[in-house]
Amino acid sequence: MDMTDARWRTATRSSNNGGACVEVADNLPGRVLVRDSKDRDGGTLAFAPAAWSSFVDSVRRSGR
């Protein structure tokens, strides 16, 4: 998977949890990438944009 143009950003709620952070790149066509900010070379998950959006909406509704 080519991630050359991925623009990574840290999750907005990750600053107060002791370094348990994720980074998201949602600028690539047809996929959203997610990785662990502490282990950037440890692997990357890829989601379809609709699946990622559904996940984020669900987390927001749950208040977490």
WOTAKA-V263167 format. One record per residue. N is the residue number from 1. SS is DSSP state (a for helix, b for strand, c for the rest). NEAR is the number of other C-alpha atoms within 8 Angstrom. Layout:
n:N ss:SS near:NEAR
n:N ss:SS near:NEAR
This chain:
n:1 ss:c near:2
n:2 ss:c near:4
n:3 ss:c near:5
n:4 ss:c near:4
n:5 ss:c near:6
n:6 ss:c near:9
n:7 ss:c near:7
n:8 ss:c near:8
n:9 ss:b near:7
n:10 ss:b near:10
n:11 ss:c near:9
n:12 ss:c near:5
n:13 ss:c near:5
n:14 ss:c near:11
n:15 ss:c near:8
n:16 ss:c near:6
n:17 ss:c near:7
n:18 ss:c near:5
n:19 ss:c near:8
n:20 ss:c near:9
n:21 ss:c near:12
n:22 ss:b near:11
n:23 ss:b near:12
n:24 ss:b near:12
n:25 ss:b near:12
n:26 ss:c near:11
n:27 ss:c near:7
n:28 ss:c near:9
n:29 ss:c near:4
n:30 ss:c near:6
n:31 ss:c near:10
n:32 ss:b near:14
n:33 ss:b near:11
n:34 ss:b near:11
n:35 ss:b near:13
n:36 ss:b near:13
n:37 ss:c near:10
n:38 ss:c near:7
n:39 ss:c near:8
n:40 ss:c near:9
n:41 ss:c near:5
n:42 ss:c near:7
n:43 ss:c near:8
n:44 ss:c near:10
n:45 ss:b near:7
n:46 ss:b near:8
n:47 ss:b near:9
n:48 ss:c near:9
n:49 ss:a near:10
n:50 ss:a near:6
n:51 ss:a near:8
n:52 ss:a near:10
n:53 ss:a near:8
n:54 ss:a near:8
n:55 ss:a near:8
n:56 ss:a near:8
n:57 ss:a near:8
n:58 ss:a near:8
n:59 ss:a near:9
n:60 ss:a near:8
n:61 ss:a near:7
n:62 ss:a near:6
n:63 ss:c near:5
n:64 ss:c near:5
